[in-house]
Structures are given as structure tokens and as C-alpha cells.
């Protein structure tokens, strides 16, 4: 005698297996709207983010504290991973002040020191500025002191942002 509960569970498993197979095939042939990312480097620019979910959808708005990712270009062209992930520390209209290696946005310190300058032999004072972040740009930072971020290469154009990242753990 057939057990109706077992038969329903079996049917659900078949449908679930078909759904999973469809999703795998879809993401294989078409670009996936999401991906998982982890930083394989010994010194991570965001040490508190071990694994993140990257949602590939250019955001209409970025807010302070968001994790943004984009394909590495320019000063970050050496990066071997598909995407660079940094925290948005300042948005268009925010007041940015960089004075002797101390980075403040709207008066709050978001980064301190510029240790990567030791390699370039450029003076810390060469990076001093006091300005408003321009429309369509954000200031991004890592939380690790050695993070190669906006302190060194300037603002990130929001048109380059591929999507937002979400810390999983």
C-alpha cells in the first residue's frame, strides 16, 4: 500500500531537482545575476568580510557603508580577481578632507595613514585636499591599513560599479 505522504515528498524532490538543474543550466549559459566572493589574499582590504554575496545590478543609489564592487581598472589593474570590493565611505555631496594622511568625511575619520606611499616616495602632503565629492562619484575605502583605495587614486565613478556586495560572514 502506497503512503500518500511519501509520494508527495517524492514528487517535491523531483520538482526541486528539476528546478536546481534548470538554474544551473541557466547560469551556465547566461551570466549569473549573483556570485560569491572571497578575498584569497593574506592581507585583506576588508578583514571583517570573509565571504560576500555580490549582486550584479548597477545600483541607482549608493549609501555610506554599502559594499560596492567593480571590475579592476586603472590603479587597480594589477588585481587578479574578477571584481574589487570596497566600502563606500563618502557619497556625492559629502565634504572630504585629507590632511597629512588623515581622511575625514563630513568631519568623521574614515581612514588614517597612507602606508602605501612608502613604496612610491611621494609626500603625504601631496594628497592633501579639502573638497566636496562630485556628483556621480563615491569615495571607497578598505578597513585594512594597506588597502589600495580612494586615498591613493581618487573617486570611483558610480557608472563603473557593477553591483552591491553583502557580507555573509
Secondary structure, 3 states (H helix, E strand, C coil): CCCHHHHHHHHHHHHHHHHHHHHHHHHHHCCCCEEEEECCCCCCCCCCCCEEEEEECCCCCCCCCCEEEECCCHHHCCCCCCCEEEEEEECCCCEEEEECCEEEECCEEEEECCCCHHHHCCCHHHHCEEEECCCCEEEEECCCCCCCCHHHHCCEEHHHCCEEEEECC
